[in-house]
Amino acid sequence: MENIFTPEFLKEIGFKLTEEKNKCGKAIDVKTNGMTVLSWNLEGHYCTYFGEILEPNISFGIRKDADTRYAFNGYITSQDDIRMLLKMTW
């Protein structure tokens, strides 16, 4: 899947890239200097827990309190998914 985590998009949602290696990345929020951390793997999830094949997606996590607890851990397919999840977990 294409990388939707462009520097422009991250800046738009208030994050800055801190790590990027192969198909994985990590970004921290600028406003609180890392109290919210985004992480992703562009290879995504292959199937559900029940063995159902999934469409192409991106593995995505939102961690809070300086990367100590998960607010979301799953998969996404678009920048709109990220915006929605950030609103729900902010």
N, CA, C and O atoms as a GROMACS GRO file, in nm:
protein
  360
    1MET      N    1   0.086  -0.118   0.000
    1MET     CA    2   0.000   0.000   0.000
    1MET      C    3   0.090   0.124   0.000
    1MET      O    4   0.198   0.123   0.058
    2GLU      N    5   0.043   0.229  -0.065
    2GLU     CA    6   0.123   0.351  -0.073
    2GLU      C    7   0.134   0.419   0.064
    2GLU      O    8   0.048   0.403   0.149
    3ASN      N    9   0.242   0.494   0.082
    3ASN     CA   10   0.266   0.562   0.208
    3ASN      C   11   0.180   0.689   0.217
    3ASN      O   12   0.204   0.786   0.145
    4ILE      N   13   0.080   0.686   0.304
    4ILE     CA   14  -0.007   0.803   0.321
    4ILE      C   15   0.046   0.897   0.428
    4ILE      O   16  -0.012   1.002   0.454
    5PHE      N   17   0.157   0.860   0.491
    5PHE     CA   18   0.216   0.940   0.599
    5PHE      C   19   0.322   1.035   0.544
    5PHE      O   20   0.439   1.027   0.581
    6THR      N   21   0.279   1.124   0.457
    6THR     CA   22   0.371   1.222   0.398
    6THR      C   23   0.404   1.329   0.502
    6THR      O   24   0.327   1.351   0.595
    7PRO      N   25   0.519   1.395   0.487
    7PRO     CA   26   0.551   1.505   0.580
    7PRO      C   27   0.444   1.613   0.583
    7PRO      O   28   0.416   1.670   0.689
    8GLU      N   29   0.383   1.641   0.470
    8GLU     CA   30   0.278   1.744   0.464
    8GLU      C   31   0.156   1.701   0.545
    8GLU      O   32   0.099   1.781   0.619
    9PHE      N   33   0.116   1.574   0.529
    9PHE     CA   34   0.000   1.525   0.603
    9PHE      C   35   0.029   1.524   0.753
    9PHE      O   36  -0.055   1.567   0.832
   10LEU      N   37   0.145   1.475   0.793
   10LEU     CA   38   0.179   1.472   0.936
   10LEU      C   39   0.178   1.613   0.994
   10LEU      O   40   0.127   1.633   1.105
   11LYS      N   41   0.232   1.709   0.922
   11LYS     CA   42   0.232   1.848   0.970
   11LYS      C   43   0.088   1.900   0.982
   11LYS      O   44   0.055   1.969   1.079
   12GLU      N   45   0.005   1.867   0.885
   12GLU     CA   46  -0.135   1.910   0.886
   12GLU      C   47  -0.209   1.861   1.011
   12GLU      O   48  -0.290   1.934   1.067
   13ILE      N   49  -0.180   1.738   1.054
   13ILE     CA   50  -0.250   1.684   1.171
   13ILE      C   51  -0.174   1.708   1.301
   13ILE      O   52  -0.215   1.661   1.407
   14GLY      N   53  -0.061   1.782   1.294
   14GLY     CA   54   0.011   1.822   1.415
   14GLY      C   55   0.116   1.725   1.464
   14GLY      O   56   0.144   1.720   1.584
   15PHE      N   57   0.174   1.647   1.374
   15PHE     CA   58   0.275   1.548   1.411
   15PHE      C   59   0.403   1.570   1.333
   15PHE      O   60   0.403   1.632   1.227
   16LYS      N   61   0.514   1.517   1.387
   16LYS     CA   62   0.640   1.520   1.314
   16LYS      C   63   0.700   1.380   1.313
   16LYS      O   64   0.693   1.307   1.411
   17LEU      N   65   0.759   1.345   1.200
   17LEU     CA   66   0.819   1.214   1.180
   17LEU      C   67   0.942   1.201   1.268
   17LEU      O   68   1.027   1.290   1.270
   18THR      N   69   0.953   1.090   1.341
   18THR     CA   70   1.070   1.065   1.425
   18THR      C   71   1.148   0.942   1.381
   18THR      O   72   1.267   0.932   1.409
   19GLU      N   73   1.083   0.849   1.313
   19GLU     CA   74   1.147   0.727   1.266
   19GLU      C   75   1.083   0.683   1.136
   19GLU      O   76   0.961   0.693   1.118
   20GLU      N   77   1.165   0.635   1.045
   20GLU     CA   78   1.112   0.574   0.924
   20GLU      C   79   1.217   0.474   0.875
   20GLU      O   80   1.330   0.510   0.845
   21LYS      N   81   1.177   0.348   0.869
   21LYS     CA   82   1.268   0.242   0.827
   21LYS      C   83   1.189   0.140   0.748
   21LYS      O   84   1.090   0.085   0.796
   22ASN      N   85   1.234   0.116   0.627
   22ASN     CA   86   1.164   0.025   0.537
   22ASN      C   87   1.018   0.066   0.524
   22ASN      O   88   0.990   0.175   0.474
   23LYS      N   89   0.926  -0.017   0.568
   23LYS     CA   90   0.783   0.014   0.554
   23LYS      C   91   0.719   0.058   0.685
   23LYS      O   92   0.597   0.068   0.694
   24CYS      N   93   0.802   0.086   0.786
   24CYS     CA   94   0.751   0.125   0.919
   24CYS      C   95   0.786   0.269   0.949
   24CYS      O   96   0.884   0.323   0.896
   25GLY      N   97   0.705   0.332   1.034
   25GLY     CA   98   0.733   0.469   1.073
   25GLY      C   99   0.673   0.503   1.207
   25GLY      O  100   0.590   0.430   1.261
   26LYS      N  101   0.719   0.616   1.261
   26LYS     CA  102   0.670   0.664   1.390
   26LYS      C  103   0.672   0.816   1.387
   26LYS      O  104   0.762   0.877   1.330
   27ALA      N  105   0.571   0.877   1.449
   27ALA     CA  106   0.562   1.023   1.456
   27ALA      C  107   0.508   1.062   1.593
   27ALA      O  108   0.429   0.988   1.653
   28ILE      N  109   0.551   1.179   1.642
   28ILE     CA  110   0.502   1.229   1.771
   28ILE      C  111   0.428   1.360   1.749
   28ILE      O  112   0.453   1.432   1.653
   29ASP      N  113   0.335   1.389   1.841
   29ASP     CA  114   0.261   1.515   1.826
   29ASP      C  115   0.350   1.631   1.868
   29ASP      O  116   0.427   1.621   1.963
   30VAL      N  117   0.337   1.740   1.795
   30VAL     CA  118   0.421   1.857   1.816
   30VAL      C  119   0.375   1.935   1.939
   30VAL      O  120   0.458   1.983   2.016
   31LYS      N  121   0.244   1.948   1.957
   31LYS     CA  122   0.188   2.032   2.062
   31LYS      C  123   0.234   1.989   2.202
   31LYS      O  124   0.268   2.074   2.284
   32THR      N  125   0.234   1.859   2.230
   32THR     CA  126   0.273   1.812   2.364
   32THR      C  127   0.406   1.737   2.362
   32THR      O  128   0.440   1.670   2.459
   33ASN      N  129   0.481   1.750   2.252
   33ASN     CA  130   0.614   1.691   2.240
   33ASN      C  131   0.617   1.542   2.269
   33ASN      O  132   0.703   1.494   2.343
   34GLY      N  133   0.523   1.470   2.211
   34GLY     CA  134   0.529   1.325   2.217
   34GLY      C  135   0.436   1.255   2.313
   34GLY      O  136   0.452   1.135   2.337
   35MET      N  137   0.338   1.324   2.368
   35MET     CA  138   0.243   1.255   2.455
   35MET      C  139   0.150   1.165   2.373
   35MET      O  140   0.092   1.070   2.427
   36THR      N  141   0.137   1.193   2.244
   36THR     CA  142   0.065   1.103   2.152
   36THR      C  143   0.164   1.058   2.045
   36THR      O  144   0.233   1.141   1.985
   37VAL      N  145   0.170   0.928   2.022
   37VAL     CA  146   0.264   0.870   1.926
   37VAL      C  147   0.187   0.786   1.825
   37VAL      O  148   0.105   0.702   1.862
   38LEU      N  149   0.214   0.811   1.697
   38LEU     CA  150   0.156   0.730   1.590
   38LEU      C  151   0.263   0.633   1.540
   38LEU      O  152   0.380   0.670   1.527
   39SER      N  153   0.224   0.511   1.511
   39SER     CA  154   0.316   0.416   1.450
   39SER      C  155   0.242   0.339   1.342
   39SER      O  156   0.121   0.319   1.351
   40TRP      N  157   0.316   0.296   1.239
   40TRP     CA  158   0.251   0.227   1.129
   40TRP      C  159   0.347   0.131   1.060
   40TRP      O  160   0.469   0.141   1.071
   41ASN      N  161   0.286   0.037   0.990
   41ASN     CA  162   0.357  -0.059   0.906
   41ASN      C  163   0.276  -0.069   0.778
   41ASN      O  164   0.161  -0.113   0.780
   42LEU      N  165   0.335  -0.029   0.668
   42LEU     CA  166   0.264  -0.024   0.541
   42LEU      C  167   0.227  -0.162   0.486
   42LEU      O  168   0.145  -0.172   0.395
   43GLU      N  169   0.287  -0.268   0.540
   43GLU     CA  170   0.250  -0.403   0.494
   43GLU      C  171   0.113  -0.444   0.543
   43GLU      O  172   0.049  -0.531   0.482
   44GLY      N  173   0.065  -0.385   0.652
   44GLY     CA  174  -0.071  -0.407   0.698
   44GLY      C  175  -0.098  -0.546   0.754
   44GLY      O  176  -0.006  -0.622   0.782
   45HIS      N  177  -0.226  -0.575   0.768
   45HIS     CA  178  -0.273  -0.704   0.819
   45HIS      C  179  -0.319  -0.789   0.701
   45HIS      O  180  -0.382  -0.738   0.609
   46TYR      N  181  -0.288  -0.916   0.704
   46TYR     CA  182  -0.324  -1.007   0.595
   46TYR      C  183  -0.465  -1.062   0.611
   46TYR      O  184  -0.540  -1.072   0.514
   47CYS      N  185  -0.503  -1.096   0.736
   47CYS     CA  186  -0.635  -1.155   0.757
   47CYS      C  187  -0.688  -1.119   0.896
   47CYS      O  188  -0.613  -1.072   0.981
   48THR      N  189  -0.816  -1.142   0.916
   48THR     CA  190  -0.878  -1.116   1.046
   48THR      C  191  -0.843  -1.230   1.142
   48THR      O  192  -0.781  -1.329   1.104
   49TYR      N  193  -0.884  -1.214   1.268
   49TYR     CA  194  -0.864  -1.320   1.367
   49TYR      C  195  -0.937  -1.448   1.327
   49TYR      O  196  -0.901  -1.557   1.372
   50PHE      N  197  -1.037  -1.435   1.243
   50PHE     CA  198  -1.116  -1.550   1.201
   50PHE      C  199  -1.069  -1.609   1.068
   50PHE      O  200  -1.134  -1.697   1.013
   51GLY      N  201  -0.955  -1.559   1.016
   51GLY     CA  202  -0.898  -1.613   0.894
   51GLY      C  203  -0.952  -1.555   0.765
   51GLY      O  204  -0.918  -1.603   0.657
   52GLU      N  205  -1.036  -1.452   0.773
   52GLU     CA  206  -1.091  -1.390   0.653
   52GLU      C  207  -0.984  -1.298   0.592
   52GLU      O  208  -0.924  -1.217   0.662
   53ILE      N  209  -0.962  -1.312   0.462
   53ILE     CA  210  -0.863  -1.232   0.392
   53ILE      C  211  -0.908  -1.085   0.389
   53ILE      O  212  -1.025  -1.057   0.363
   54LEU      N  213  -0.815  -0.993   0.415
   54LEU     CA  214  -0.845  -0.850   0.415
   54LEU      C  215  -0.795  -0.784   0.287
   54LEU      O  216  -0.698  -0.829   0.226
   55GLU      N  217  -0.861  -0.675   0.249
   55GLU     CA  218  -0.813  -0.590   0.140
   55GLU      C  219  -0.683  -0.523   0.187
   55GLU      O  220  -0.657  -0.520   0.307
   56PRO      N  221  -0.602  -0.470   0.094
   56PRO     CA  222  -0.479  -0.401   0.134
   56PRO      C  223  -0.508  -0.293   0.239
   56PRO      O  224  -0.605  -0.218   0.227
   57ASN      N  225  -0.423  -0.286   0.341
   57ASN     CA  226  -0.442  -0.191   0.450
   57ASN      C  227  -0.308  -0.158   0.513
   57ASN      O  228  -0.204  -0.208   0.471
   58ILE      N  229  -0.311  -0.074   0.615
   58ILE     CA  230  -0.191  -0.032   0.689
   58ILE      C  231  -0.213  -0.063   0.835
   58ILE      O  232  -0.316  -0.026   0.892
   59SER      N  233  -0.117  -0.132   0.897
   59SER     CA  234  -0.122  -0.153   1.043
   59SER      C  235  -0.095  -0.018   1.108
   59SER      O  236  -0.002   0.053   1.069
   60PHE      N  237  -0.175   0.017   1.207
   60PHE     CA  238  -0.168   0.152   1.263
   60PHE      C  239  -0.193   0.148   1.413
   60PHE      O  240  -0.281   0.076   1.460
   61GLY      N  241  -0.116   0.227   1.486
   61GLY     CA  242  -0.136   0.236   1.629
   61GLY      C  243  -0.129   0.380   1.676
   61GLY      O  244  -0.053   0.461   1.623
   62ILE      N  245  -0.210   0.411   1.777
   62ILE     CA  246  -0.203   0.540   1.845
   62ILE      C  247  -0.173   0.508   1.991
   62ILE      O  248  -0.248   0.436   2.057
   63ARG      N  249  -0.062   0.563   2.040
   63ARG     CA  250  -0.025   0.542   2.180
   63ARG      C  251  -0.029   0.676   2.252
   63ARG      O  252   0.001   0.779   2.194
   64LYS      N  253  -0.067   0.672   2.377
   64LYS     CA  254  -0.081   0.794   2.458
   64LYS      C  255   0.018   0.792   2.574
   64LYS      O  256   0.089   0.694   2.596
   65ASP      N  257   0.021   0.903   2.648
   65ASP     CA  258   0.105   0.917   2.767
   65ASP      C  259   0.250   0.880   2.737
   65ASP      O  260   0.310   0.795   2.803
   66ALA      N  261   0.304   0.946   2.635
   66ALA     CA  262   0.444   0.927   2.595
   66ALA      C  263   0.476   0.783   2.560
   66ALA      O  264   0.578   0.729   2.601
   67ASP      N  265   0.387   0.721   2.484
   67ASP     CA  266   0.408   0.585   2.430
   67ASP      C  267   0.397   0.474   2.535
   67ASP      O  268   0.465   0.372   2.524
   68THR      N  269   0.312   0.494   2.636
   68THR     CA  270   0.299   0.391   2.740
   68THR      C  271   0.169   0.312   2.735
   68THR      O  272   0.161   0.204   2.793
   69ARG      N  273   0.066   0.362   2.666
   69ARG     CA  274  -0.060   0.287   2.657
   69ARG      C  275  -0.124   0.308   2.520
   69ARG      O  276  -0.113   0.414   2.459
   70TYR      N  277  -0.192   0.203   2.473
   70TYR     CA  278  -0.258   0.209   2.342
   70TYR      C  279  -0.394   0.276   2.352
   70TYR      O  280  -0.471   0.248   2.444
   71ALA      N  281  -0.421   0.365   2.257
   71ALA     CA  282  -0.555   0.420   2.240
   71ALA      C  283  -0.622   0.352   2.120
   71ALA      O  284  -0.744   0.344   2.113
   72PHE      N  285  -0.540   0.305   2.026
   72PHE     CA  286  -0.591   0.231   1.910
   72PHE      C  287  -0.480   0.142   1.857
   72PHE      O  288  -0.363   0.180   1.854
   73ASN      N  289  -0.518   0.022   1.816
   73ASN     CA  290  -0.426  -0.070   1.752
   73ASN      C  291  -0.508  -0.154   1.654
   73ASN      O  292  -0.589  -0.236   1.694
   74GLY      N  293  -0.486  -0.132   1.524
   74GLY     CA  294  -0.564  -0.202   1.425
   74GLY      C  295  -0.514  -0.171   1.286
   74GLY      O  296  -0.394  -0.161   1.264
   75TYR      N  297  -0.606  -0.155   1.191
   75TYR     CA  298  -0.565  -0.123   1.055
   75TYR      C  299  -0.652  -0.011   0.998
   75TYR      O  300  -0.766   0.009   1.038
   76ILE      N  301  -0.592   0.060   0.903
   76ILE     CA  302  -0.657   0.174   0.837
   76ILE      C  303  -0.635   0.162   0.686
   76ILE      O  304  -0.555   0.080   0.640
   77THR      N  305  -0.708   0.244   0.612
   77THR     CA  306  -0.689   0.245   0.467
   77THR      C  307  -0.672   0.386   0.408
   77THR      O  308  -0.642   0.399   0.290
   78SER      N  309  -0.692   0.491   0.490
   78SER     CA  310  -0.685   0.626   0.435
   78SER      C  311  -0.647   0.729   0.541
   78SER      O  312  -0.649   0.701   0.661
   79GLN      N  313  -0.614   0.848   0.495
   79GLN     CA  314  -0.586   0.959   0.586
   79GLN      C  315  -0.711   1.000   0.664
   79GLN      O  316  -0.701   1.045   0.778
   80ASP      N  317  -0.827   0.983   0.603
   80ASP     CA  318  -0.952   1.013   0.674
   80ASP      C  319  -0.970   0.923   0.795
   80ASP      O  320  -1.021   0.967   0.898
   81ASP      N  321  -0.927   0.796   0.784
   81ASP     CA  322  -0.933   0.705   0.899
   81ASP      C  323  -0.848   0.759   1.014
   81ASP      O  324  -0.889   0.753   1.130
   82ILE      N  325  -0.731   0.812   0.982
   82ILE     CA  326  -0.642   0.866   1.084
   82ILE      C  327  -0.706   0.986   1.152
   82ILE      O  328  -0.707   0.996   1.274
   83ARG      N  329  -0.760   1.077   1.072
   83ARG     CA  330  -0.827   1.195   1.130
   83ARG      C  331  -0.940   1.155   1.224
   83ARG      O  332  -0.953   1.210   1.334
   84MET      N  333  -1.022   1.061   1.180
   84MET     CA  334  -1.135   1.015   1.263
   84MET      C  335  -1.084   0.954   1.393
   84MET      O  336  -1.137   0.986   1.500
   85LEU      N  337  -0.985   0.867   1.386
   85LEU     CA  338  -0.932   0.802   1.506
   85LEU      C  339  -0.869   0.903   1.601
   85LEU      O  340  -0.883   0.889   1.723
   86LEU      N  341  -0.801   1.002   1.548
   86LEU     CA  342  -0.742   1.104   1.636
   86LEU      C  343  -0.850   1.182   1.709
   86LEU      O  344  -0.835   1.214   1.827
   87LYS      N  345  -0.959   1.214   1.639
   87LYS     CA  346  -1.071   1.283   1.705
   87LYS      C  347  -1.131   1.197   1.814
   87LYS      O  348  -1.169   1.248   1.920
   88MET      N  349  -1.141   1.067   1.789
   88MET     CA  350  -1.203   0.976   1.886
   88MET      C  351  -1.112   0.948   2.006
   88MET      O  352  -1.162   0.913   2.113
   89THR      N  353  -0.981   0.964   1.991
   89THR     CA  354  -0.889   0.928   2.098
   89THR      C  355  -0.819   1.048   2.160
   89THR      O  356  -0.740   1.031   2.253
   90TRP      N  357  -0.845   1.167   2.112
   90TRP     CA  358  -0.773   1.285   2.160
   90TRP      C  359  -0.802   1.314   2.300
   90TRP      O  360  -0.748   1.411   2.355
   0.00000   0.00000   0.00000
